[in-house]
Amino acid sequence: MRLNLVAPLVCVALTTSALHATPAQNGASSPAAETASPADHHRPSHIAIRVLDQVEQAKQSLAANQTQTAMEHINRALSYRDQLASLPHAYGQSRIVPLYWEFDDTSVLGQVLAARKDGKPQPGKSAPITVDQAGTQYTFVGLDLNKVRNRLDAAKSALSSHHPQAAASSLGRIGEELVVMKVQAEYPLLAARENLGLAEIAIMNGRDHEAAAALKEASITLEQYANGHAAHRPFEAKSLSKRIASLSQTITQNQNGANGKIDRWWNEVNSWFTHPITD
């Protein structure tokens, strides 16, 4: 039996400079452009990071009153931007190049959820550990090539007209106009599997009341899954939910065979996943 409780990831503020070292590569951070392999330098995300690097250097040059150097960095940024625009892509008409993306699995314990709803912790209460919510958050950060082109052209024009402050303002807007998208989804089937895992651990350690609570929550989340539009096995889920609910009501009086039942139910629910946990 494997219990896969994943703690929420700490949110990281993504700035232009931070993105220099966080190119998109299958949802995980990879080495910075300076240490990447030659093949990496041709990936859209690495070229996009070069655009941002040249923008940052142009801003620093303007701050140091080095307008000629700033213009050189703007031209390099434009060159990298045009290189990106010429690559085969599937980012739609807006031409958005991914810089970073991530899937973050989270499980919210019942005690935590209760504290959130009450607005304050309850130190005097000792509640069984259950998983009330489980889900995934998808985070995406991308570079809009059309907006980048407009901002770089505006900065170049302002600098040619001897307006360095206007040029700096246009360059600053590039970092502010990064495309950021976050999507959250709850997965009651995942919560059901984790609650069955908690129930088995509890019964193995002689904590029958904790097992009863976890089984009750597993039954509830399975029912939620069965009633959802995405359920692939609604009838099996409803049937299993009733069997789990029945055991949750009797397990404190009779634990005979409970461990084997819970283990079989965990494996049954696990088999419903596209990518089940394997030994």
LOBA-907201 format. One record per residue: x negated, y negated, z of N, C-alpha, C in turn; residue in one letter. Coordinates in pm, whole numbers, plus 32768, in hexadecimal, padded with zeros to 4 digits. Example, Ala and Ser with C-alpha at 12.3 -4.5 7.8 and 13.67 -1.06 7.14 Angstrom:
// residues 2
7AD98239830C7B3281C2830C7AD8814A830CA/7AFB80E182C47AA9806A82CA7AF67FFD8313S/
// end
This chain:
// residues 279
7FAB807880008000800080007FA87F848000M/7FC37F2C7FA77F747EB17FA07FCF7E3A7FB1R/7FAA7DE1800C7FF67D6780237FA77CF47FEBL/7FE47CA87F937F9C7C407F4A7FD67BB87F6BN/7FB77B867FE47FE37B01800C7F787A9D7FE5L/7F997A407F907F3979DE7F5E7F5879577F99V/7EF9791B7FDD7F0F789880187F10782D7FAEA/7F6077C27FC07F6277557F5D7ED977167F4EP/7EB676F47ED47E3776B47EB77E3D76217EDEL/7DCE75EE7F117DC775617F337DC7750E7EB4V/7E1D74A97EAE7E2574557E367DA674047E27C/7D7273FC7DAE7CFA73AF7D917D1F733B7D37V/7CF872C37D5D7D14724D7D0B7CB972517C92A/7CF5724E7C1D7CA972567BA17C8F71CA7B6CL/7C1171A17B6A7BEC711F7B347B9C71367AB6T/7B8470CB7A6E7B3770D679F27AAE71127A0DT/7A6A70E37A7579E571177A9279EB71A77AC0S/7A5271CC7B0C7A5D72567B3C7A7472B67AC9A/7AB872887A627AD772DE79F27A5C7301799FL/79EF72BA79B4797672DA796A794B73697985H/796A739B79FA793D74217A2179AE74857A2BA/7A25746479F57A9474C17A017AD874D9797BT/7A8F750F79187ACE752B78987B2D75A078A2P/7B9175A1784A7BF1760F784B7BB3768A780DA/7BBC76F978547B89777778207BD377E77866Q/7C45781278297C96787D785F7CC1786178EEN/7CDF77E2790C7D1677C1798E7CB077B979FDG/7C2F77BE79DE7BCA77B87A477B5F77547A20A/7B1E771B7A877AB576BB7A6D7A3B77037A36S/79F576C279D9797B76F979A1790B769479B2S/788D76BA7996781E765D79AB782F75DB795EP/77EF7576798D77F674F3794C77B974FA78C1A/77DB7494787177AF749577E67718749E77DBA/76D27463783D764074617834760474EC7840E/7649754A7886761275CF789A765C76387849T/76B8760E77F37707766E77A676B476A67733A/76DF771A7702769B7759769176B777097612S/7667771C75A7767F76D1752B770C76E574F5P/7743775E750377CA777774CF78317725751CA/7818771075A0787676C575F37888763675C2D/781D75FC758C7821757075637883755874F0H/78AD75C374AC790A75B4743C799A75CC7466H/79B075F074E37A38760375137A7A757C7523R/7AFC757275007B4174F1750A7B3574B17593P/7B41750175FF7B3D74C676857AB5748876A2S/7A4974C5767179C4748E768979AE740E7637H/79E3740B75BE79D77391756E7A2A732175AEI/7A9F734475E37AF372E076267AAB72A6769FA/7A6372FA76E67A1672CA775979A7726B772CI/796E728476B6790A722776807948719E7662R/79C471A076317A0A7121761A7A1270D3769DV/7A40711677077A4E70D2778879C870A677C1L/796170F577A778DC70CF77D778AC70507792D/78C27046770E78986FCE76C678EB6F5476F1Q/796A6F6A770E79BE6EFC774079896ECB77C6V/79656F28781D79316F0378A178AE6EB67894E/78576EE3783B77D86E9E782877EC6E1377EAQ/784F6E077792786D6D847758789D6D2477C5A/78EF6D547821791F6D00788F78AB6CD478E8K/78516D30790377DC6D0E795577836CA7790FQ/77756CB5788C77236C55784077636BCA7842S/77E76BC47837782B6B42783D781B6B0378C6L/78206B56792F780F6B2179B777846AE679C9A/77236B1B797D76996AE97984767C6A817918A/76E86A5078D576DB69EB786C76876A1B77F6N/76866A9C77DC763D6AD4776A76A26AF376FBQ/76CD6A8A76B977396A9A765777116AEE75DET/76956AE175B176696B2F753E76686BC5755FQ/76376BE575D676366C72760076C56CA6760FT/771C6C51764377A86C77765377E66C9775CCA/77C76C46756877FC6C5E74E277CA6CE374AAM/774E6D0474C677196D84749777656DF974D5E/77826DEF755677CD6E5A7599785C6E627564H/78996DF1754779216DF2750F79226E357487I/78BF6E18743578B66E5773B078A26EEE73BCN/78506F19741F783D6FA8743378BF6FEA7462R/79056FA474B979866FDA74E979E86FE97474A/79EA6F86741C7A3F6F8D73A67A167002734BL/79937017733F7962708572EC7990710C7324S/7984711D73A779B1719973E77A4771A873DBY/7A8F713973EA7B21713D73DE7B49716A7352R/7B06713372EB7B25715872607AFE71EA7245D/7A96721A72877A6E72A672797ADD730072B0Q/7B1672D973207B857325735A7BFE732672FEL/7C1C72B172C67C9172A5726F7C8472F871F1A/7C08731471C77BF37361714C7BF673F87163S/7BF2742371E17BF274B271FF7C7D74ED71EFL/7C84756D71C97D0775AF71C87D3F75AF7255P/7DBA758A72647DF4758172EA7E8775A972E6H/7EBB75C3735A7F4975E773677F86759973DAA/7F67751973E07F9374C874518007746C742CY/8045748073B980B6742D7391808973AC7350G/80EA735B732980CD72DF72E28082727B7339Q/8092728673BD804F722574147FBA72427424S/7F8D72B873F47EFF72DA73F87EC772D17486R/7EFA732274DE7ECB732575687E6873977578I/7DEF737675A47D8673D875B87D7D73F9764DV/7D82747A76727D7D749D77007CF37485773CP/7CF2744877B17C77743677FE7C6F749C786FL/7CE374BE78A77CE6750F79207D70754B792FY/7D7675CB79587DF77603797E7DE1766F79E8W/7E4B76897A337E3C76E57AA37EC4771D7ACBE/7EC7779E7AEE7F3B77DC7B2B7F1C77F37BBEF/7F7677C87C157F6177D27CA57FD6781C7CE3D/7FBE78997D12802678E67D55803078BD7DE7D/80AB78AE7E1880C178867EA3812B78DE7EE3T/811B78F67F64817F793B7FB4819778E88031S/821578C7804A8238787280BD827678CB8128V/823778CF819D826B7921820A82E878E28246L/833E7936827B83BB790782B483A778A28322G/834178B883768326785B83E4830077D283AFQ/82B077D0834382867751830782FE770882CCV/83537754828783C977188248842776DF82B1L/843877268321848E76F5838C8458767583C8A/83D3766F83D9839575F6840F83A8758083B1A/83A0759A832D83B5752F82CC844374F882D4R/84A3755482E1852F752982E5854E74DD8365K/8514750C83D6852D74CA845584E174478462D/8476743B8416842573C1841B83BF73C18489G/83B8742D84D9835574348545833E74C78568K/82C874E9859C82AD757385C182FF759D8639P/831176208649835A765786B982FE76B38709Q/82A7767B875F824476CD87A6828277328804P/82FC77198833833977738893837977EC8852G/838677EC87CE83C978598789836278BB8751K/8382793C875C832D79A58725838079F386BFS/837479CF864183C47A0C85D883717A71858BA/83B07ADC855983677B3E850783337AFC8487P/82C57B318453828C7AFC83D882D67B378361I/830F7ADF830F83517B098293832B7AA68225T/833A7AD281A883227A7B813583AA7A4E8101V/83C779CC810F8448799780E4844579658054D/83D0793C802583C3790B7F9C833E79387F61Q/833E79597EE282C279797E9A82D079427E0DA/8264790B7DDA826E78D17D5581E778AD7D1CG/81EB78667CAD8173783E7C65817F77AC7C3AT/811077647C45810B76DB7C1080A576D77B9FQ/80D076A17B2D807776927AB9805275FF7AACY/7FD075E37AAB7F9E755A7A9E7F4F754E7A1CT/7F6D74E579D07F2A74CE79507EFD743D7948F/7E837428791B7E4E73A179037E16739E7876V/7E43733E78247E177339779A7DF572AC776CG/7DB472A476F97D8B722576BE7DDD720E7640L/7E26719F763C7E78717B75C87E1F71327564D/7E02717374F47DA3713B74947DD570BB7452L/7E5870B074407E8E703774037E7D6FBE745EN/7E9C6FD174DE7E8B6F63753E7DF96F3F754FK/7DA36FA475507D136F8A755E7CE16F3674E9V/7D0D6F5974727CE46F0D73FA7D0F6E7C7406R/7D8B6E65742F7DBE6DDC743C7D6E6D8D74A2N/7D4F6DCB75147D056D85757E7C746D697553R/7C366DC975117BAC6DB474E57BA56D497478L/7C056D4A741B7C086CE273B37C1C6C5873F1D/7C756C5274567C8F6BD174997C126BA174E3A/7BCB6BFE75237B516BD8756B7AE56BA9750BA/7ADA6BED749A7A766BC674367A966B3D73FCK/7B156B2573DF7B3E6AA373A87B266A33740CS/7B486A4E748D7B3469E774F47AA169C77506A/7A4F6A2F750179BF6A197512798569CD749BL/79B669EA7424798869A273AC79B0690F73B2S/7A1D68F373F97A4C686874087A1568277486S/79B2686674C3796F6831753B79D1682475B1H/7A24688D75C47A7E689276377A6269147685H/79F4691876CE79CD699477147A3369C0777EP/7A75696077BE7AD6698778247B4D69D077E6Q/7B7A69A077737BE869E3772E7BBC6A6F7700A/7B3E6A7976D57B0A6AFB76AB7B086B5C7722A/7ADA6B2A77957AD56B7F780D7B616BAB7836A/7BC26B5378287C4C6B73784A7C826BE377F0S/7C676BD9776F7C946C4177127C536CC87731S/7BD46CC577507B8E6D4177727BC66D7E77F3L/7BE76D2978547C1F6D5978D27CA46D9F78C2G/7CF16D75785E7D756DB078487D6C6E407817R/7CFA6E6677DD7CEB6EEF77AA7CF76F54781CI/7CB36F38788B7CBC6F9278FE7D476F94793BG/7D8D6F2279337E126F18796D7E7C6F5F7918E/7E5D6F7478987EC06FAD783C7EA87041781EE/7E5B708478747E4C711478647ED571567876L/7EEE71BE782B7F6D720578337F66726778A7V/7FBA7254790C7FBC72AB7982804672EA798DV/804A736E799580CA73B4799E80C2741E7A0BM/812874217A61813174887AC981BA74CA7AC1K/81BA754E7ABE8237759A7AB8823676007B28V/82A076047B7682AC76637BE3831E76C57BC8Q/830A77417BED837277A77BDD836F78057C54A/83E578297C8583EE78877CF4840979137CBFE/83CE79777D0183DC7A027CD8840C7A567D4EY/848F7A677D5D84C27AB67DCD84947B467DCCP/84777B7E7D5484477C087D4F83BF7C147D92L/836B7BAF7D8182E87BAD7DC282F97BA57E59L/83577B537E8783727B487F1783A57BCD7F4FA/83F87C117F01842C7C937F2E83BB7CF87F3FA/83617CFD7EDE82F07D5B7EE882997D3C7F61R/827F7CBB7F7882297C967FE9826E7CB4806EE/82F17CA08076833A7CC080F1833A7D56810CN/83437DA780A4833A7E3980B882B07E5E80EBL/82497E1B80B981C27E3280EC81B67E0D817FG/81F17D9C81A481F07D728230823C7DD58288L/82AC7E08825582FB7E6982A182AD7EE982BAA/82647F17825482177F92826781A77F7F82CCE/81637F0E82C480F97EF1832481327EEB83B1I/81A57EAB83C181E37E9D8444820A7F25847EA/82477F7A842D82737FFD846081FD80578481I/818F8049843481178097845180D8806E84D5M/80F17FF284FE80B87FBF857C811F7FBD85EDN/818E800185D881F1800D864282417F8F865DG/82477F3385FF82917EB6861383137EBF85C2R/83727F0C85F883EB7F2985AD84447EAE8597D/84437E4F85F684957DD785E3845D7D808570H/83D97D7A8565839C7D3184F583BB7D778471E/83B97DFD847383DA7E4983FB846A7E2E83D1A/84C57E28843285517E0D841485637D8583D4A/851D7D21840785277C9983D084F17C938342A/847F7CD6832B84437CD582A5849C7D208242A/84D87D8E826F85327DD9821785AF7D8781F5L/85E37D40825686577CEA823D86377C8081D4K/85C07C4381E185987BDD8180857F7C1B80F7E/85487C9580F385337CD9807485B87CF38030A/861D7D1A807F86A37D32804786DF7CB2800ES/86CD7C43805587047BC2802986C27B957FA7I/863C7B9E7FA285F57B6E7F2B860D7BCB7EB3T/86227C4C7ECC86457CA67E5E86CF7C857E26L/872B7C617E7E87B07C387E5387A77BB97DFEE/87507B5C7E29873B7AE27DDC87057B037D51Q/86A87B617D4C866F7B8B7CCC86DA7BC87C73Y/872D7C1F7CAD87957C637C6087F97C017C25A/88137B947C6C88757B317C3E88397AC97BE1N/87B57ACD7BCE87737A6A7B79877C7A8F7AE6G/876B7A297A9287757A3D7A0187017A8F79CAH/868F7A8E7A1186187AD079DD860C7B627A0AA/866D7B937A5586657C1C7A89866D7C827A18A/860D7CDF7A16860C7D4979B186527DC779E4H/865B7DD67A6986997E4C7AA586FD7E217B10R/87637DD77AEA87C07DA17B4F880A7E0C7B9DP/88357E797B5C88827EE07BA1882A7F307C01F/87B07F517BD487537F977C2C872E7F407CA3E/871C7EBD7C8986F67E617CF587667E547D5CA/87E37E4C7D2E88537E427D8B88607EC17DE0K/884F7F347DA088577FB37DE887E97FBD7E50S/876F7F9A7E2886FE7FA17E84870F7F3D7EF5L/87457EC77ED7875C7E627F3E87B87E977FACS/88207EE27F85887D7F1A7FE7883A7F83803EK/87E57FD7800087A0803E804C873D800180B0R/86F97F978084869A7F5380DD86E57F108150I/87577ED0813187A77E8E819987D87EF481FFA/87FE7F6A81D0882E7FD2822B87C07FFE828BS/87478010825686D7803882AC86B37FCA830FL/86BE7F4C82E4869C7EDD833E86F67EDA83BAS/87707F1283AD87CE7F10841C87BC7F85847CQ/87757FED84518767806584A586D8808184CFT/8677803C849585EB806084AA85BD804A853BI/85FD7FEF858485D47FD9860F85FF804C8669T/8663809A863E868F810E868C86508190865BQ/8632819885D885FF821585A1859A81F78533N/851D821C854C84B3820284EA848C827E8499Q/84D082ED84AE84AD8369846884B9835883CFN/844C83738389844B836B82F8844A82DF82BFG/844A82788318845281EE82E783D781C78297A/836281F382C582E781CC828082E5820081F1N/8310827E81DF831382B781598376827280FEG/83EA824C8134844F820580E5841A817E80B6K/83E08135811483AF80AF80F3834080B8808BI/82E9811D8099827D812C803882B481497FADD/831A81A07FA4835781BE7F22839B81437EE8R/83DE80F57F3D8422807C7F0D83BD80167EDCW/834E80087F2582E57FAA7EFB82B37FD07E70W/829880517E5B8266807E7DD982D0806D7D6DN/834F80807D8E83B9806C7D2C83C07FDA7D00E/83BF7F7F7D6183C17EF07D4183437EC97CF5V/82D17EFC7D1F82527EDD7CDD82547F067C4AN/82987F767C2B829D7FA67BA182F07F4D7B47S/83407EF37B8083937E997B3083457E217AFDW/82CD7E0D7B30827C7D9B7B0582387DBB7A80F/82237D537A3081D97D6379B2814B7D9279CCT/810E7D5C7A3880877D847A60808B7DB37AF2H/80B37E307B0A80BE7E607B9380357E6F7BD4P/80357E6E7C5A7FBA7E897CA57F9B7F1D7C99I/7F1E7F3F7C7A7EF67FCB7C6C7E887FEB7CCFT/7E7A806E7CE97E0F809A7D457D8880867D05D/
// end
